């Protein structure tokens, strides 16, 4: 009975997810052309094509990599929600991983599918609520937000978030975590331009980690 319910849930999730994704894509792509047609300022398609060729190809690769890496972690429902609402790295992934850690679920299981979807839905609703409050209070809080005292905190929000989340996994296998962490840190120090290509660098760092884990497992039967 549970399997039947989950199959029905999965089919419905894909149907709704694909439909909403198509609508979101049409709205995102069509908005500039609609606004341009109303204002009489349609974009130059030739210039758009040149701009896409300069940066679009890189982001296309990044998008494919993120899809391949994050979808198994988030499941179908969580994946649709995350990619439609955006801000995966800063908000959705940490929220889903933390929820999975608390619930004790594993990737690829129905339990993880439900937990991931609920956590990302809660994250999306929370983000929308906070943004709405922020827009309303933007002018009154502007002197505080622009305070020099708070600027270092704003500049380190993402590193602090990912550092806290990463430690939960690093502590499970310190030996396995240290090698790719040190190599990537040194690489980013000597080649700072790679910092902006974090999504693409997931491929070599992930491959290195998987390779090391396989070697450690073959040698000792454990990666702890």
Backbone bond lengths (Angstrom), bond angles and torsions (degrees), N, CA, C in turn:
res aa  C-N    CA-C-N  psi(-1)  N-CA   C-N-CA  omega(-1)  CA-C   N-CA-C  phi
1 X - - - 1.457 - - 1.526 111.20 -
2 X 1.349 116.13 -42.78 1.465 120.13 178.96 1.531 111.42 -62.64
3 X 1.327 116.21 -39.09 1.455 119.96 179.40 1.524 111.37 -65.20
4 X 1.319 116.52 -38.22 1.467 120.36 178.86 1.526 110.65 -65.47
5 X 1.336 116.25 -43.38 1.452 120.45 178.63 1.534 110.55 -63.03
6 X 1.345 115.85 -40.89 1.462 119.13 -178.52 1.529 111.32 -68.67
7 X 1.331 117.36 -37.88 1.459 120.02 176.39 1.526 111.24 -62.92
8 X 1.334 116.72 -42.00 1.452 120.47 177.49 1.519 110.65 -64.48
9 X 1.322 115.62 -42.29 1.475 120.32 177.82 1.525 111.02 -61.78
10 X 1.329 116.47 -42.06 1.463 120.75 -178.88 1.531 111.13 -64.98
11 X 1.333 117.38 -43.94 1.463 121.13 179.14 1.530 110.78 -62.52
12 X 1.322 116.31 -43.65 1.463 120.46 179.73 1.520 111.16 -65.57
13 X 1.330 116.22 -38.91 1.463 120.92 179.53 1.521 110.72 -61.92
14 X 1.330 116.97 -45.74 1.466 120.45 179.73 1.530 111.14 -66.09
15 X 1.317 117.11 -38.54 1.467 120.30 179.60 1.528 110.59 -63.50
16 X 1.320 116.25 -50.21 1.464 120.19 -179.79 1.524 110.60 -67.48
17 X 1.333 116.59 -42.67 1.464 120.71 -177.96 1.514 112.71 -62.00
18 X 1.331 117.50 -44.61 1.460 120.97 179.48 1.525 111.29 -67.12
19 X 1.333 116.36 -39.94 1.466 119.87 179.88 1.522 111.15 -64.52
20 X 1.330 116.55 -47.93 1.468 120.36 -178.97 1.525 110.77 -68.00
21 X 1.334 117.73 -36.10 1.468 120.62 177.11 1.522 110.79 -62.31
22 X 1.340 116.51 -42.29 1.467 120.15 178.43 1.520 110.83 -63.65
23 X 1.336 116.97 -43.36 1.470 120.66 178.79 1.525 110.41 -63.31
24 X 1.341 116.85 -44.56 1.469 120.63 179.50 1.523 111.27 -62.07
25 X 1.331 116.89 -40.65 1.468 120.55 179.04 1.523 111.20 -63.95
26 X 1.336 116.17 -43.18 1.468 120.20 178.98 1.535 110.51 -63.07
27 X 1.325 116.80 -42.17 1.463 120.44 -179.98 1.526 111.58 -65.80
28 X 1.329 116.27 -42.74 1.462 119.70 -178.59 1.522 111.85 -65.83
29 X 1.335 115.93 -44.48 1.463 119.68 -178.54 1.525 111.01 -76.07
30 X 1.327 116.46 -35.78 1.453 119.70 -175.32 1.514 114.99 -80.40
31 X 1.338 117.17 -23.03 1.466 119.90 -176.84 1.529 113.36 -56.36
32 X 1.346 119.79 -48.86 1.476 118.84 179.78 1.524 113.19 -60.36
33 X 1.338 116.48 -38.66 1.462 119.64 -179.57 1.528 111.10 -71.25
34 X 1.325 117.28 -37.26 1.462 120.40 177.95 1.522 110.79 -65.74
35 X 1.337 116.01 -47.11 1.468 119.87 179.18 1.527 110.26 -63.72
36 X 1.348 115.74 -41.03 1.455 119.77 179.45 1.520 112.63 -63.77
37 X 1.328 116.34 -38.98 1.466 119.15 179.59 1.523 111.48 -68.56
38 X 1.326 116.39 -36.48 1.469 119.73 178.84 1.527 110.90 -68.30
39 X 1.328 116.33 -41.76 1.460 121.07 -177.81 1.523 113.08 -87.89
40 X 1.335 116.97 -3.77 1.448 120.31 -179.27 1.513 113.38 70.15
41 X 1.313 115.63 35.04 1.475 120.11 -177.79 1.520 109.50 -139.29
42 X 1.315 116.49 61.31 1.462 120.55 179.54 1.525 110.71 -67.08
43 X 1.336 117.23 142.39 1.469 119.50 -179.16 1.518 112.05 -69.15
44 X 1.320 115.36 152.02 1.460 121.80 176.65 1.528 107.99 -76.02
45 X 1.329 117.40 113.19 1.459 121.18 -176.21 1.524 111.79 -62.68
46 X 1.329 117.41 -32.74 1.459 119.96 177.06 1.516 111.76 -64.32
47 X 1.334 115.88 -42.94 1.463 119.88 177.73 1.525 111.27 -67.13
48 X 1.341 115.86 -36.50 1.468 119.91 177.68 1.524 110.53 -63.14
49 X 1.343 116.41 -42.01 1.459 120.66 179.96 1.531 111.24 -64.40
50 X 1.342 116.66 -42.20 1.463 119.74 178.12 1.526 110.99 -64.18
51 X 1.332 116.17 -41.06 1.463 119.41 177.92 1.514 112.67 -63.91
52 X 1.340 115.12 -38.77 1.466 118.71 178.62 1.520 111.57 -65.59
53 X 1.317 116.91 -40.65 1.463 120.44 -179.13 1.524 111.66 -64.62
54 X 1.331 116.72 -29.86 1.467 119.61 -177.80 1.521 112.55 -78.00
55 X 1.319 117.26 -35.90 1.468 119.61 -177.74 1.528 113.22 -125.28
56 X 1.336 116.58 -23.75 1.450 119.51 -174.59 1.510 114.55 -64.66
57 X 1.334 116.91 -36.42 1.458 119.73 -178.96 1.526 111.46 -63.55
58 X 1.340 115.58 -39.24 1.470 119.61 178.77 1.522 110.03 -64.38
59 X 1.333 116.08 -45.41 1.454 119.40 -178.61 1.523 111.73 -70.51
60 X 1.316 117.45 -26.90 1.461 119.95 175.23 1.521 110.73 -64.34
61 X 1.332 115.96 -45.14 1.462 120.50 176.57 1.523 110.36 -61.49
62 X 1.336 115.09 -44.34 1.460 120.00 179.34 1.528 111.07 -60.29
63 X 1.322 116.99 -40.26 1.467 120.81 -179.55 1.525 111.34 -64.77
64 X 1.329 116.29 -41.91 1.464 120.31 179.39 1.528 110.57 -64.88
65 X 1.337 115.48 -42.01 1.467 120.07 179.16 1.523 110.51 -62.68
66 X 1.336 116.89 -46.00 1.459 120.12 179.65 1.530 111.10 -61.82
67 X 1.325 116.86 -39.44 1.469 119.80 178.80 1.528 110.95 -62.51
68 X 1.333 115.99 -45.78 1.469 120.05 -177.79 1.522 111.88 -67.82
69 X 1.331 117.07 -32.97 1.464 120.69 -176.94 1.528 111.72 -83.20
70 X 1.329 116.97 -43.99 1.453 120.40 -170.56 1.525 114.20 -86.24
71 X 1.333 118.41 -30.72 1.461 119.94 -176.44 1.524 113.14 -59.94
72 X 1.348 120.08 -44.83 1.470 118.15 176.59 1.524 113.00 -61.81
73 X 1.334 117.33 -28.92 1.459 121.01 179.62 1.520 111.42 -75.27
74 X 1.336 117.30 -35.64 1.457 121.59 -172.38 1.515 114.09 -96.42
75 X 1.326 117.46 -23.14 1.446 119.92 -174.94 1.523 110.47 81.05
76 X 1.327 116.37 179.62 1.466 120.13 -175.13 1.529 112.30 -70.13
77 X 1.333 117.11 -52.37 1.463 120.13 -178.34 1.515 112.25 -62.59
78 X 1.327 116.26 -47.93 1.458 120.10 178.62 1.515 111.89 -64.77
79 X 1.332 116.93 -36.03 1.460 120.36 179.24 1.521 112.12 -64.50
80 X 1.336 116.73 -46.19 1.470 119.78 178.36 1.518 110.53 -60.39
81 X 1.330 117.24 -47.98 1.460 120.95 -178.82 1.528 111.53 -61.40
82 X 1.316 115.71 -43.91 1.462 119.85 -176.38 1.525 111.70 -66.16
83 X 1.329 116.84 -45.87 1.464 119.46 -177.01 1.525 111.97 -72.72
84 X 1.327 118.33 -27.12 1.459 120.57 177.54 1.531 110.68 -75.86
85 X 1.325 116.85 -44.23 1.472 120.32 -177.00 1.521 112.33 -83.02
86 X 1.353 118.18 -22.74 1.455 121.09 174.97 1.518 113.85 81.70
87 X 1.345 114.35 -173.62 1.472 122.98 179.51 1.528 111.54 57.94
88 X 1.327 115.95 47.62 1.458 120.60 -176.25 1.525 112.20 -65.06
89 X 1.339 116.16 -51.30 1.454 119.84 -171.70 1.527 111.59 -65.39
90 X 1.328 116.84 -41.13 1.458 119.84 -175.05 1.523 113.70 -80.53
91 X 1.343 117.61 -32.30 1.455 119.78 -171.34 1.528 113.73 -124.13
92 X 1.325 116.64 -56.52 1.467 119.63 -168.19 1.529 113.01 -68.76
93 X 1.334 117.00 -46.53 1.468 119.96 -178.56 1.526 111.85 -63.57
94 X 1.347 119.39 -49.79 1.473 118.50 177.76 1.524 112.66 -58.28
95 X 1.334 116.82 -39.93 1.464 120.03 -179.64 1.528 110.88 -64.04
96 X 1.332 116.69 -46.35 1.464 120.72 -179.42 1.524 111.78 -64.84
97 X 1.335 116.84 -42.04 1.458 120.42 -179.38 1.532 111.28 -66.24
98 X 1.319 116.34 -39.33 1.457 119.79 179.10 1.525 110.98 -67.41
99 X 1.330 116.26 -40.90 1.465 120.32 177.91 1.524 110.76 -64.18
100 X 1.331 116.36 -41.00 1.463 120.26 178.53 1.520 111.02 -64.29
101 X 1.332 116.03 -38.91 1.459 120.29 178.88 1.528 111.19 -64.66
102 X 1.324 116.28 -42.09 1.468 120.62 -179.83 1.526 111.02 -67.67
103 X 1.346 116.26 -42.42 1.462 120.10 -177.88 1.525 112.99 -78.56
104 X 1.346 116.87 -17.86 1.459 120.15 179.14 1.511 113.64 72.96
105 X 1.336 117.31 32.32 1.469 120.94 179.92 1.524 110.63 -95.73
106 X 1.311 116.75 164.64 1.461 122.80 -179.43 1.514 110.33 -118.62
107 X 1.339 115.99 152.00 1.465 121.10 -179.75 1.525 110.45 -61.63
108 X 1.321 116.06 142.05 1.451 121.42 177.38 1.510 115.14 86.41
109 X 1.326 117.61 3.44 1.456 120.98 -179.67 1.533 110.02 -104.16
110 X 1.332 117.56 154.76 1.476 119.56 176.47 1.518 112.31 -59.14
111 X 1.341 116.35 -34.99 1.467 119.50 179.28 1.518 111.36 -62.90
112 X 1.339 116.07 -41.66 1.460 119.87 178.64 1.528 110.88 -66.97
113 X 1.317 116.49 -35.38 1.463 121.30 177.34 1.531 110.32 -58.88
114 X 1.324 116.70 -47.42 1.463 121.10 -178.40 1.522 110.68 -67.68
115 X 1.335 116.93 -47.17 1.461 121.07 -178.22 1.527 110.41 -61.90
116 X 1.323 116.43 -43.01 1.465 120.75 -179.37 1.527 111.03 -63.15
117 X 1.324 116.38 -45.21 1.468 119.98 -179.30 1.520 111.33 -63.53
118 X 1.326 116.85 -45.06 1.463 120.40 -179.94 1.529 111.78 -64.21
119 X 1.333 116.45 -42.24 1.468 119.76 -177.44 1.524 111.18 -67.17
120 X 1.332 117.41 -41.61 1.464 120.08 -179.55 1.529 110.63 -71.50
121 X 1.334 117.22 -35.58 1.465 119.82 175.48 1.529 110.06 -62.81
122 X 1.334 116.52 -44.04 1.469 120.18 177.88 1.519 111.12 -63.65
123 X 1.338 116.14 -39.73 1.466 120.33 178.43 1.527 110.95 -64.12
124 X 1.330 117.45 -41.44 1.459 121.35 -179.77 1.525 111.21 -65.26
125 X 1.340 116.64 -44.72 1.463 119.96 179.11 1.528 111.07 -64.82
126 X 1.334 115.79 -39.68 1.467 119.46 178.32 1.525 110.64 -64.37
127 X 1.330 116.16 -43.10 1.466 120.29 -179.98 1.522 111.17 -61.80
128 X 1.341 116.82 -44.72 1.467 120.58 179.48 1.526 110.67 -62.33
129 X 1.328 116.28 -42.00 1.466 120.27 179.81 1.524 111.32 -63.63
130 X 1.344 115.91 -45.43 1.467 119.89 -179.53 1.524 110.86 -65.52
131 X 1.350 116.74 -40.35 1.468 119.73 177.87 1.523 111.25 -62.40
132 X 1.332 116.23 -40.98 1.465 119.72 179.15 1.530 110.58 -63.47
133 X 1.323 115.93 -44.23 1.471 119.49 177.75 1.521 110.47 -64.61
134 X 1.362 115.71 -40.14 1.459 119.79 179.55 1.513 112.79 -62.65
135 X 1.337 116.99 -39.30 1.469 120.62 178.76 1.525 110.30 -64.91
136 X 1.330 115.77 -40.93 1.470 119.70 -179.80 1.529 111.56 -66.60
137 X 1.361 115.97 -38.50 1.463 120.32 -175.75 1.530 113.02 -98.08
138 X 1.335 117.30 9.20 1.460 120.23 -174.95 1.526 112.54 -58.66
139 X 1.301 116.28 -49.01 1.474 120.06 -178.10 1.533 111.97 -67.36
140 X 1.342 119.53 -47.37 1.472 118.47 179.41 1.530 113.65 -62.77
141 X 1.362 117.36 -32.97 1.466 120.45 -176.80 1.526 113.48 -92.80
142 X 1.316 117.89 0.30 1.459 121.08 -175.95 1.534 113.40 -56.11
143 X 1.332 119.76 -44.32 1.480 119.09 178.23 1.530 112.96 -60.20
144 X 1.334 116.48 -35.88 1.471 119.74 -179.90 1.524 110.75 -72.93
145 X 1.339 116.74 -44.01 1.464 120.91 -178.14 1.525 112.22 -65.20
146 X 1.321 117.32 -29.44 1.455 121.56 -179.74 1.524 112.94 -92.31
147 X 1.322 116.21 7.01 1.463 120.08 179.32 1.523 110.82 -65.57
148 X 1.322 117.30 135.11 1.460 121.71 179.94 1.528 111.34 -63.88
149 X 1.313 116.74 -27.41 1.474 120.46 -179.54 1.522 111.52 -64.88
150 X 1.337 117.27 -34.88 1.467 120.90 -176.39 1.519 113.60 -89.91
151 X 1.322 119.16 -11.94 1.460 120.87 -176.36 1.527 113.50 -59.48
152 X 1.350 120.31 -42.33 1.481 118.69 177.20 1.523 113.01 -60.57
153 X 1.336 117.21 -32.85 1.467 119.97 178.92 1.522 110.67 -67.50
154 X 1.333 117.57 -44.24 1.463 121.05 179.48 1.527 111.25 -63.61
155 X 1.319 117.07 -33.79 1.467 121.00 -178.14 1.524 112.58 -73.21
156 X 1.331 117.97 -15.46 1.468 121.00 -175.39 1.522 113.44 -119.11
157 X 1.329 116.55 16.41 1.463 119.21 -179.92 1.527 111.11 -63.39
158 X 1.347 116.86 -50.32 1.474 120.60 -177.22 1.527 111.82 -64.64
159 X 1.359 120.11 -47.75 1.472 118.55 177.06 1.526 113.16 -58.52
160 X 1.328 116.71 -38.64 1.467 119.61 179.40 1.525 110.96 -66.36
161 X 1.325 115.90 -40.60 1.466 120.66 -179.79 1.520 111.31 -63.24
162 X 1.337 116.28 -49.25 1.455 120.31 -177.52 1.524 111.98 -74.06
163 X 1.313 117.30 -30.57 1.460 119.45 176.53 1.515 111.92 -63.42
164 X 1.330 115.99 -44.25 1.464 120.17 178.93 1.523 111.45 -66.08
165 X 1.335 116.14 -40.27 1.461 119.55 179.94 1.525 111.46 -70.00
166 X 1.335 116.31 -40.67 1.461 119.93 -176.84 1.524 111.79 -65.95
167 X 1.329 116.84 -34.94 1.464 119.41 -176.90 1.521 111.46 -61.32
168 X 1.342 117.70 -32.09 1.464 119.68 178.28 1.524 111.57 -58.22
169 X 1.342 116.39 -32.33 1.459 121.00 -178.25 1.532 111.17 -94.25
170 X 1.328 117.15 -33.89 1.461 120.56 179.41 1.526 111.44 -62.13
171 X 1.331 116.27 -39.04 1.463 119.47 -175.62 1.528 112.91 -67.73
172 X 1.349 116.38 -18.43 1.457 119.44 178.69 1.522 111.92 -73.08
173 X 1.323 116.34 -26.01 1.458 121.07 177.78 1.525 108.38 -154.97
174 X 1.315 115.89 84.07 1.460 121.43 -176.23 1.530 110.73 -62.06
175 X 1.318 117.56 -40.22 1.461 121.04 -179.23 1.521 111.01 -62.12
176 X 1.316 116.46 -43.60 1.457 120.25 -179.04 1.523 111.38 -68.78
177 X 1.318 117.58 -34.19 1.467 121.29 -176.43 1.527 112.24 -76.50
178 X 1.326 117.28 -32.57 1.470 120.37 -171.74 1.529 112.55 -66.22
179 X 1.322 117.94 -44.60 1.468 120.85 -173.27 1.526 112.08 -61.70
180 X 1.347 120.35 -57.12 1.473 118.80 178.78 1.517 112.86 -64.06
181 X 1.343 117.15 -32.34 1.464 120.29 179.24 1.524 110.74 -64.21
182 X 1.333 116.70 -45.79 1.460 120.90 179.92 1.525 111.20 -66.84
183 X 1.338 116.15 -43.51 1.467 119.76 -178.48 1.530 110.75 -63.23
184 X 1.320 117.73 -45.84 1.467 120.55 -179.83 1.525 111.65 -67.19
185 X 1.327 117.12 -36.53 1.467 120.33 178.27 1.517 110.99 -63.46
186 X 1.327 116.47 -46.35 1.467 121.01 178.28 1.528 110.58 -63.18
187 X 1.334 115.98 -41.13 1.462 120.21 -179.74 1.524 111.31 -62.67
188 X 1.336 117.58 -42.83 1.460 121.15 179.78 1.521 111.57 -68.99
189 X 1.331 116.73 -30.66 1.467 119.66 178.41 1.526 110.74 -68.01
190 X 1.329 116.55 -44.21 1.467 120.47 -177.07 1.529 112.63 -83.53
191 X 1.338 116.89 -22.69 1.469 120.25 177.66 1.538 107.66 -128.27
192 X 1.323 118.43 77.32 1.469 121.61 -175.70 1.522 114.04 -60.26
193 X 1.321 118.04 -24.72 1.461 120.48 -178.77 1.531 112.08 -63.50
194 X 1.336 117.48 -20.82 1.470 120.80 -179.78 1.524 112.37 -74.20
195 X 1.326 116.82 -14.79 1.467 119.96 -178.93 1.526 110.47 -60.76
196 X 1.322 116.87 -34.81 1.462 120.74 179.94 1.527 112.34 -77.95
197 X 1.335 117.26 -5.61 1.466 121.87 -178.84 1.532 110.59 -111.88
198 X 1.326 115.41 39.58 1.464 119.95 -175.33 1.523 112.47 -57.95
199 X 1.325 116.69 -42.86 1.471 119.95 -177.65 1.522 111.60 -61.04
200 X 1.336 116.61 -40.23 1.461 120.22 -179.82 1.532 110.70 -70.97
201 X 1.337 116.77 -35.20 1.464 120.39 -178.57 1.521 112.56 -70.87
202 X 1.332 116.20 -10.02 1.471 119.27 175.00 1.523 110.50 -61.72
203 X 1.339 116.71 -33.51 1.477 120.49 -176.68 1.526 111.65 -63.54
204 X 1.365 119.52 -56.28 1.471 117.59 -179.42 1.522 113.41 -67.18
205 X 1.344 117.23 -36.96 1.463 118.55 179.95 1.522 110.80 -68.30
206 X 1.340 117.06 -39.08 1.458 119.93 177.71 1.515 111.87 -67.14
207 X 1.340 116.37 -41.36 1.464 120.01 177.98 1.525 111.10 -63.02
208 X 1.337 116.09 -40.44 1.468 120.20 178.32 1.518 110.92 -62.97
209 X 1.321 116.49 -43.84 1.468 120.66 -179.54 1.523 111.46 -64.87
210 X 1.327 116.60 -43.45 1.469 120.26 179.09 1.524 110.69 -63.06
211 X 1.344 115.73 -42.68 1.463 119.56 178.42 1.517 112.48 -61.87
212 X 1.335 116.74 -44.07 1.468 120.39 178.42 1.523 111.44 -64.82
213 X 1.329 116.23 -40.70 1.465 119.64 178.93 1.523 110.85 -62.80
214 X 1.324 117.08 -39.93 1.468 121.15 178.93 1.525 110.88 -64.50
215 X 1.344 116.60 -44.18 1.460 120.27 179.90 1.532 111.27 -64.38
216 X 1.343 116.34 -41.57 1.463 119.54 179.42 1.517 111.11 -66.67
217 X 1.331 116.24 -37.69 1.454 119.50 179.36 1.528 111.14 -67.23
218 X 1.339 115.99 -42.04 1.464 120.09 179.86 1.533 111.16 -65.46
219 X 1.330 116.00 -32.31 1.450 119.83 -175.78 1.526 112.49 -80.31
220 X 1.355 115.59 -43.75 1.450 118.95 -173.92 1.527 113.57 -119.47
221 X 1.333 116.39 -9.96 1.460 119.17 -177.83 1.498 112.68 80.15
222 X 1.349 117.62 9.39 1.455 121.59 179.91 1.510 108.42 -158.04
223 X 1.344 117.17 153.18 1.458 121.54 177.09 1.512 111.08 -113.43
224 X 1.328 117.25 12.47 1.463 120.31 -179.84 1.508 110.53 -73.48
